[in-house]
Amino acid sequence: MNKNELEKRVDEADITADPIFSWVMEQGTNCRDLLRAIAPELHIQTANFETQKRLKFHPAMHGIIPDIYATDDKGRVFDIELQMTLPDFLGKRMRYYFSMMDQSLFMQGENYRNLPTTYLILILPTDPLGLDQYRYDTTWSTKGFKYDPLNIGQKLILLNASGTKGKITPRLQGFFDLMRGKINTNDSFIQKLQSDVEKYKTNPERRKELMDYQMKLDDMRYVGEKAGIKTGKEEERIDAIKKMINDYRDLSADNQTILKFLTKNYGAYFSQEELKQFIKNN
């Protein structure tokens, strides 16, 4: 990748890029306001948070790095993950994330009653369950009971940015639109998020960070191609691209619209010709 291509990718980067999302969520009340948009029923007043917090408790263990790790004024703990592909073995992955959250919260000598309620929130580009819902809520259940009778306190929220059914806040819809490059000028929060994205990209230090990030992605891809293999991440992206194409065809989108969306989300990983080929083959 030459310098001009790198500059172009950085200029086109949006809130879905890992370094940008993490930094933007650190600004002001952005993290709290996003949580409010996702789960207004929780009536969150304040939120303390860390970005890219590493959870690993033994050298031999597989660690995780949540995008956003937050605690609200009621002591509830949130792991917010912005994904631009649908990960393989999603359910198993979520199970492990919950276990790592619990380990980070439960110290030796503490009583089980002190374990807080934990929320794992995944923001996904497409539907993980195929029902076209904006939001799926999952918690422990016991046959014969409507809610969690044992008060286990683990709650999973799956958000589908391409959904059309169900009820979400206008602000969350605005965030979904922002993921696709559409800015709701009537919402001050969405405008602030986009403003912070631009601040990140025009800050020389941050811009260099984003360039390094893009170069690492490109290097990983090059090494995989040279070895004649695809990385697991790339395979996930290809699967997600194929699913997106099919989802948008179901919505009667034309090829140009699909290409625009794919370029916005995957232009950092695939060339225009490659994306056009995906559309042609699917």
N, C-alpha and C positions, 0 to 999 in steps of 0.2 A: 504494500500500500504506500503510494507516494504522498508527499506532503499536502498536495492539493486535495487528494481524496480524504486524507485524515482531517483536514480543516473542514471539508464539506460534511463529514460525518458528525463532527463536533457541533457545527452550526445547526445541523438538523436534529441533534439529540433533544429528547424531551424528558418529561417527568418520569417516564418508565425506565430510564437508565439508572442503574443501582446507585452510583455516586450522587446523581442529581436528586433522586427521591430521598435518600438519607439526609442530604444537606438541607433540602427544602423543608423537610419535616422538623428540622432543628430550629427553624426560624420562627420566633414569636410563639403564637398559639396554634400554629398550623397542625401539629400533631393532635392536640385536644379537639380542634375544630373538625378534623377528619373523623376522629372517633365519634363525635357527636353526629356527623352526617351519616355514618354507618349505622349507629345504634342509638337513635334518639330516645328509645325507651329506657336507657340506662341513666339518663339525666346526669351526665358527667359534668362536674363543675371545673375540676382542675386535673391535669395529668403531668406527672413527672416521667421522663423517658430517657432512654439511651438508644443510639443508633449503632448498628453493626456490633452489638454486644456478643462476645464469643462465649458460648456455653459448652464447656468441656471439662470433665471432672477426673479424667484419668488418661494418661498418654495413649493407652490402647483403645480408648473409646472413640467412637465417631462423634465429633462435635457438631454444633449447629451455630449459625450466626444469624439471628433474627434481624430483619430490616429495621423494625421498630419494636422496642421492648419497653412497655409503659405500665405505670401504676396510677390509678385514679384516686380521687379523694375518699372513696369508700374502701380502698385497699385491694380492689380487683386488679388483676394483672392481665396484660394484653400483649400478644405477639402478633404484629401486623406484617404480613408478607405480600409484597407486590410481585407477581409472577407474570411473565409474558409468554410462558409455555405451560401446558398442562403436564405436571411431573408424572413420571411412571409411579405405580404403586402408591397412589395418592393417600389412600387410607392408612397404609402401614407407615408412611412418612409422617402423617399427622399424629399417629399414635406415639411415634418416637419423639416428636416435638413436645407433646404434652409431658412425656416422662422427663425430658430434660428441663422443662420449665419447673416441674415439681422438685427436681433435685436442686435447682438453684434457689428454691424458696424454703426448703426444709432443712434446718440445721440440726446437728446432734443435740439431743436433750429436749427438743421442742415437742409440744403436744400436737397430735393430729388435728385437733380442732382449730389450730392456728393456720392450717393450710388455706390460703385464699382461693376464691373462685378465679379460675383462669379461662381466658378467651383466646382462641387461636383464630385469627381472621385472615383468610386468603382472598386476595383480590386477583381474579383470573380473567384472561382475555376472552375465553369462550366457556361454554357450559360443561361442567364436569359430570353432570348427571343426565343431561339430555331432555329435560322438561321445559327448557326455555325460561326458567325463573331467574329473576334478578338476584335472589338471595335464597340460600338454603341454610336452615338452622338445624344443627345436630347436637344432641346431648344424650347422656345415659338415660335409658328407659327401662321400666319393669312392666311386664305384661299385666294389664289390669289397672295401671296407673297412668294418668295423663302426663304428669311431670316426673321429675327426678325424686322419688320418695326417700332415697338414701342420702340425698344432698351431697352427691359426689363432687359437684362443682366444676365440671369441665364442660365447656361449651365451644362448639366449632361453628364458625360462620363462613360459608363459602359464598363469595360474591362473583357474579357472572356479568362482566362488563358488556356483553353482547345480548343480554336477556331482553325480553319484551313483556314478561308476565310478572305479576306480583306488585307489591307496593314498596317503593323506596323514597327517600327524601329527594327533592329537586336538587339539593346540593350534591348528593352522591351521584345522581345522574350527570350533574355538571362535571364531577371528577371523572366518571367513565368517558364522557365526551372529551375531556382534556387528554386522556390516555390516547385518544384517536386524533389529537391535534385540533379539536374544535373547542374554542374558548367561549364560555358563556359570559358575555359582557354585562349581564344583569346581576351577576353574583359577585360581590366584593371578595369573597373568599377565593373563588376560582381565579379572579383577576390577580389576587395577591400571589397565589401559587405560581401562575405563569410569570408574574413579575420576578419572583424569586428564582425561577428557572433561568430567566434571562440574566439576572445578577450573577448567578453561578457561572454561566457560560462566558460572561464578559470580564470576570475577575481573572487576571493573569495566572494566579496560583491555582485556582480551581480549574481553569481551562486546561492547564498542563496536566492536572490530575485526571481529567476526563480524557485527554489525549493518551495518557499512559494506559488508562483502562481500555480504550478502544484498540490500542496497539497490542495489549495482552490478549484480547479476544481474537484479534487477527492472527497473532502468532500461534495461538492454540489451534486455530482452524488450519493454518498453513502446515503445522507439524502433523496434524491428523491426515490432511490430504496427501502430504508427501509419503506418509507411511501407508497410504491406501486404505485408511480407516476414517470413520467419522467419530467424533467425540460423543459421549452420552448426551451432552448438552445439545449438540447439533442435531442428533437424532430426535430429541424432544422437540426442537424448534421445527424440524421438517414435519413431524407428526402434527404439531399445532397449526402449521401453515396449511396443511391439507384439510384439517378440520375447519379452519377459518374459511377457506375457499368454499367448502361445501355449505357451511352455515350461511355465508353471504349469498350463495346461489339460491338457497332456499328463500332468501328475502328478495329475490329477483334483482340483485345488484349486477351491473354490467362489469365486464372485465377491467375497464379503466378505473372504476370505483374500487374494485377489489385490489388492483395493483397499487392504488394510492394508499389504501389501508395497510397492505403488506409492506410497502416501502417505509411507511411511518414507523412500523413496529419491528421490521426485520431488515431494513436497509443497511444497518450496521453489520449484518452478518452475511447477506447475500446480495449479489449484484442485481441490477435491473433485469438483465437477460435471464438470470437464474430464476428470479421471481416470476417473470413472464412464462418461463418454461413450466414452473409449478402450476400456474393457472391453465396453461394449455393441456397439461397432462391430467388435470383433475376437473 
